[in-house]
Structures are given as C-alpha cells and as structure tokens.
Amino acid sequence: MGNSVEPDAFGRAVYDHYRGEQAGPLWQCDGPDRREHPIEAFYFEPYDPKSHCGSWIDSQLSGPLIDIGAGAGRDTLYFQEQFETVAIDASPALVQTMDDRGVEDARVGDMFGLRSEFDRDRFAAALVYGTQLGLAGSIAGIRSFLCDLAYVTEPGATAVVDGYDPTAIESGDRLGYRRDPTPGLAHRVMWFEYDGEVDPVLQFRLFSPGRLREAAIGTGWELADVTRREPGAAHYLAALRLR
Ligand SMILES: C[S@@+](CC[C@H](N)C(=O)[O-])C[C@H]1O[C@@H](n2cnc3c(N)ncnc32)[C@H](O)[C@@H]1O
C-alpha cells in the first residue's frame, strides 16, 4: 500500500475510514464543484439481499464469481458465503481493506486486463457494480471489455453491471455530468481529493440500457434483464447472458 507510486486518494480515504483514522473529507471534484463523498453509506452498509436490487442481483449470480472493482468488499463479503468469489480492484489500499475485512481472495487487478489475469472459462458469473464499466470510455471500449469478460467466463455465464441512464438524468443531477447530443449517451468527468492527494481525472462514458445492448453485439453477451431501484430512476442494473 505505502509502496504504491500511483496516487490513490480514494482508496486511502476508504481504508483510513475503515480504521477510524480518516484525516478529512474525501472530495469528489469537478473544477470548483465539490461534494463530500458519503463513504460509510456507499461502501460499508452491508449487502441487503432483501432489498429490491439486492434480491435481483442475488437471483442472477452463481459461482465461481468475479467481483470486478470490488471496493471495500461489501458484495464479496456476502457472496463468498455462498460460492467461490474472487475480488479484484485497481487500488492496493482497497485490496488491503478487503483483506482486513475478511475477504478470502482479494487481488490487485485491472478490469481492463482480465485476459492476462485469469484463465479461459474461469468464472460462471461477474459483478461490475459501481458504474466503473463507464471507465471503458466509449462504446468500443465497453465492447472490448465484454469480449475479454467472455474469455474469462464460461458459456451460459451471467454478468451484472450498472450504469446511469442519460435518458433519465436531469441536467445537474450528477457531479461532473456532461451531456452528449447522441441519444442514450453522455459523459461524466470527476476526480477525488483526500488529505492533500489528488487522483487522476476519471472519465466515464454514460450509456442507456439500449446502448449497452448495442455494445454487446458481437461479444457473445446479450442483454437479458434490466431493473431500477424505482421506476424512472437513472441508476439501473443490467444482466447480460453469455451464449
Ligand atoms: C464506485 S466503486 C464500487 C466499489 C464496489 N463494487 C461497491 O459497489 O461498493 C468503483 C471501484 O472500481 C475500482 N476500479 C476503478 N478502475 C478500475 C480498474 N481499471 N480495474 C479494477 N478496479 C477498478 C475503484 O478502485 C473502485 O473501488
């Protein structure tokens, strides 16, 4: 962790929060617009299998599962009680957090390097929760990610991903939101600051379920189901099935 040369303000803040040593707010920033990140509510509330989204995700996944961009391990801690679950995250501080919290198999890994990190057909399911799929940057990037994900998952596998649907976002709703004239697409640009450290700018492509369906064409994945916390909500969950 301390050996990391890359800035890791986000991961450090979450780890410090976990240890009760948070040095100040974790800021989500877009120029002068900044909001304090609610770390506890976002990452440390336990997975709730009785909630609408929790029971929906539960009904989609099986093992072995890969939790991609697993954060502080909230979902892995739940699913590893049911079947083998491997958690990867780009942040060494978050992998340390997961280790400390009892995640059995937490690894530093790049969601855009799955082919070199895992064997073919290694997993029966994948969870990509937290809108990090948008870091693929473009529809072509999402397509490339899905092709790599198809390599490390077996035929019939399920992938659950989430996103913000631009067709349901009111302007100004989200920090860093940038509209796009193309229907069903938008961007989000933001970065994290914590305790004097500034992370690189994160550039998310936002895509509607319809755009995700298009992105999946030719990857082996098909959009099988979509749900939202409540009707009309911008945040949605999608299940993809591998042929
Ligand atoms: C919004 S958080 C979601 C964390 C967790 N899935 C949850 O829902 O609590 C997004 C996570 O993706 C991770 N991440 C971002 N880019 C990544 C990459 N290229 N490879 C692996 N993880 C990445 C971040 O470090 C962060 O922990």
Ligand as a Chemical Component Dictionary entry (heavy atoms), coordinates in Angstrom:
data_LIG
# 
_chem_comp.id                   LIG 
_chem_comp.type                 NON-POLYMER 
_chem_comp.pdbx_formal_charge   0 
_chem_comp.three_letter_code    LIG 
# 
loop_
_chem_comp_atom.comp_id 
_chem_comp_atom.atom_id 
_chem_comp_atom.alt_atom_id 
_chem_comp_atom.type_symbol 
_chem_comp_atom.charge 
_chem_comp_atom.model_Cartn_x 
_chem_comp_atom.model_Cartn_y 
_chem_comp_atom.model_Cartn_z 
_chem_comp_atom.pdbx_ordinal 
LIG C1  C1  C 0  -17.765 3.062  -7.177  1  
LIG S1  S1  S 1  -16.559 1.922  -6.610  2  
LIG C2  C2  C 0  -17.549 0.467  -6.394  3  
LIG C3  C3  C 0  -16.996 -0.476 -5.352  4  
LIG C4  C4  C 0  -17.847 -1.703 -5.053  5  
LIG N1  N1  N 0  -18.104 -2.500 -6.244  6  
LIG C5  C5  C 0  -19.133 -1.294 -4.396  7  
LIG O1  O1  O 0  -20.167 -1.249 -5.069  8  
LIG O2  O2  O -1 -19.111 -1.000 -3.190  9  
LIG C6  C6  C 0  -15.638 1.566  -8.106  10 
LIG C7  C7  C 0  -14.441 0.701  -7.865  11 
LIG O3  O3  O 0  -13.829 0.382  -9.111  12 
LIG C8  C8  C 0  -12.432 0.357  -8.903  13 
LIG N2  N2  N 0  -11.756 0.483  -10.207 14 
LIG C9  C9  C 0  -11.662 1.589  -10.994 15 
LIG N3  N3  N 0  -10.957 1.322  -12.105 16 
LIG C10 C10 C 0  -10.602 0.016  -12.039 17 
LIG C11 C11 C 0  -9.855  -0.843 -12.891 18 
LIG N4  N4  N 0  -9.331  -0.411 -14.052 19 
LIG N5  N5  N 0  -9.689  -2.116 -12.511 20 
LIG C12 C12 C 0  -10.200 -2.569 -11.333 21 
LIG N6  N6  N 0  -10.903 -1.797 -10.489 22 
LIG C13 C13 C 0  -11.113 -0.515 -10.832 23 
LIG C14 C14 C 0  -12.191 1.509  -7.951  24 
LIG O4  O4  O 0  -10.943 1.412  -7.296  25 
LIG C15 C15 C 0  -13.378 1.383  -7.023  26 
LIG O5  O5  O 0  -13.098 0.586  -5.910  27 
# 
loop_
_chem_comp_bond.comp_id 
_chem_comp_bond.atom_id_1 
_chem_comp_bond.atom_id_2 
_chem_comp_bond.value_order 
_chem_comp_bond.pdbx_ordinal 
LIG C1  S1  SING 1  
LIG S1  C2  SING 2  
LIG S1  C6  SING 3  
LIG C2  C3  SING 4  
LIG C3  C4  SING 5  
LIG C4  N1  SING 6  
LIG C4  C5  SING 7  
LIG C5  O1  DOUB 8  
LIG C5  O2  SING 9  
LIG C6  C7  SING 10 
LIG C7  O3  SING 11 
LIG C7  C15 SING 12 
LIG O3  C8  SING 13 
LIG C8  N2  SING 14 
LIG C8  C14 SING 15 
LIG N2  C9  SING 16 
LIG N2  C13 SING 17 
LIG C9  N3  DOUB 18 
LIG N3  C10 SING 19 
LIG C10 C11 SING 20 
LIG C10 C13 DOUB 21 
LIG C11 N4  SING 22 
LIG C11 N5  DOUB 23 
LIG N5  C12 SING 24 
LIG C12 N6  DOUB 25 
LIG N6  C13 SING 26 
LIG C14 O4  SING 27 
LIG C14 C15 SING 28 
LIG C15 O5  SING 29 
# 
